[in-house]
Amino acid sequence: MTAFYLGLASFLLITLAAGMWRILRGPSQADRMLAAQLFGTTAVAILLVLAQAMEQAALRDVSLVFALLAAVTVVAFVRRAWPPMIEETGEDA
């Protein structure tokens, strides 16, 4: 079963290499950010697979930290890339 997990981790690393193309060639900043999110999600998956294969509980903790950092990164990107819209209520302040 360990060989299966290591093969799965290798496959996920190959998908990361394919995702690098989108980061380098992405037509917009949003495309590049989504590719970076793919990296974060795949890194979490790789760490979870390796934690199961090597029976290392610490890798699960590291994967949780990566998942939290990925969520914070998206929020920071959205707040910076798109300024808040001002709604017109029709009332004078």
C-alpha positions as CSV (number, residue, x, y, z in Angstrom):
1,M,0.0,0.0,0.0
2,T,2.9,2.3,0.6
3,A,4.0,2.0,-3.0
4,F,0.5,3.2,-4.0
5,Y,0.7,6.2,-1.8
6,L,4.1,7.1,-3.1
7,G,3.0,6.7,-6.7
8,L,0.0,8.9,-6.0
9,A,2.3,11.6,-4.5
10,S,4.4,11.4,-7.6
11,F,1.4,11.8,-9.8
12,L,0.4,14.9,-7.8
13,L,3.9,16.4,-8.3
14,I,3.5,15.9,-12.0
15,T,0.2,17.8,-12.0
16,L,2.0,20.6,-10.2
17,A,4.6,20.8,-13.0
18,A,1.7,21.0,-15.5
19,G,0.1,23.8,-13.4
20,M,3.3,25.8,-13.6
21,W,2.4,26.5,-17.2
22,R,-0.8,28.3,-16.2
23,I,1.2,30.5,-13.7
24,L,3.7,31.5,-16.3
25,R,1.3,31.9,-19.2
26,G,-1.9,32.9,-17.4
27,P,-3.8,35.6,-19.4
28,S,-4.9,37.4,-16.2
29,Q,-3.9,37.8,-12.6
30,A,-7.0,35.8,-11.6
31,D,-5.9,32.9,-13.7
32,R,-2.5,33.0,-12.1
33,M,-4.0,33.2,-8.6
34,L,-6.2,30.1,-9.3
35,A,-3.1,28.2,-10.5
36,A,-1.4,29.2,-7.2
37,Q,-4.4,27.9,-5.4
38,L,-4.0,24.6,-7.3
39,F,-0.4,24.5,-6.0
40,G,-1.7,25.0,-2.4
41,T,-4.4,22.4,-2.7
42,T,-2.1,19.9,-4.3
43,A,0.6,20.5,-1.7
44,V,-2.0,19.7,1.0
45,A,-3.0,16.6,-0.8
46,I,0.7,15.5,-1.2
47,L,1.4,16.0,2.5
48,L,-1.7,14.1,3.5
49,V,-0.8,11.2,1.2
50,L,2.8,11.2,2.5
51,A,1.6,11.4,6.1
52,Q,-0.5,8.2,5.5
53,A,2.4,6.4,3.6
54,M,5.1,7.2,6.2
55,E,2.7,7.2,9.2
56,Q,3.9,10.7,10.3
57,A,1.2,12.6,12.1
58,A,3.3,15.8,11.9
59,L,2.7,16.0,8.2
60,R,-1.0,16.2,8.8
61,D,-0.4,19.3,11.0
62,V,1.7,20.9,8.3
63,S,-1.0,20.3,5.7
64,L,-3.6,22.0,7.9
65,V,-1.3,25.0,8.2
66,F,-0.9,25.1,4.4
67,A,-4.6,24.9,3.9
68,L,-5.2,27.9,6.2
69,L,-2.4,29.9,4.5
70,A,-4.0,29.2,1.1
71,A,-7.4,30.5,2.3
72,V,-5.8,33.7,3.7
73,T,-3.9,34.2,0.5
74,V,-7.0,34.2,-1.6
75,V,-8.7,36.6,0.7
76,A,-5.7,39.0,0.5
77,F,-5.6,38.7,-3.2
78,V,-9.3,39.5,-3.7
79,R,-9.2,42.4,-1.3
80,R,-6.2,43.9,-3.1
81,A,-7.2,43.1,-6.7
82,W,-10.8,44.3,-6.6
83,P,-11.5,47.5,-4.7
84,P,-14.8,47.6,-2.9
85,M,-17.7,48.9,-4.9
86,I,-19.6,52.0,-3.7
87,E,-23.3,51.4,-3.7
88,E,-25.5,54.2,-4.6
89,T,-28.6,54.4,-2.3
90,G,-30.0,57.5,-3.8
91,E,-30.0,59.3,-0.5
92,D,-27.8,62.3,0.4
93,A,-25.6,61.8,3.4
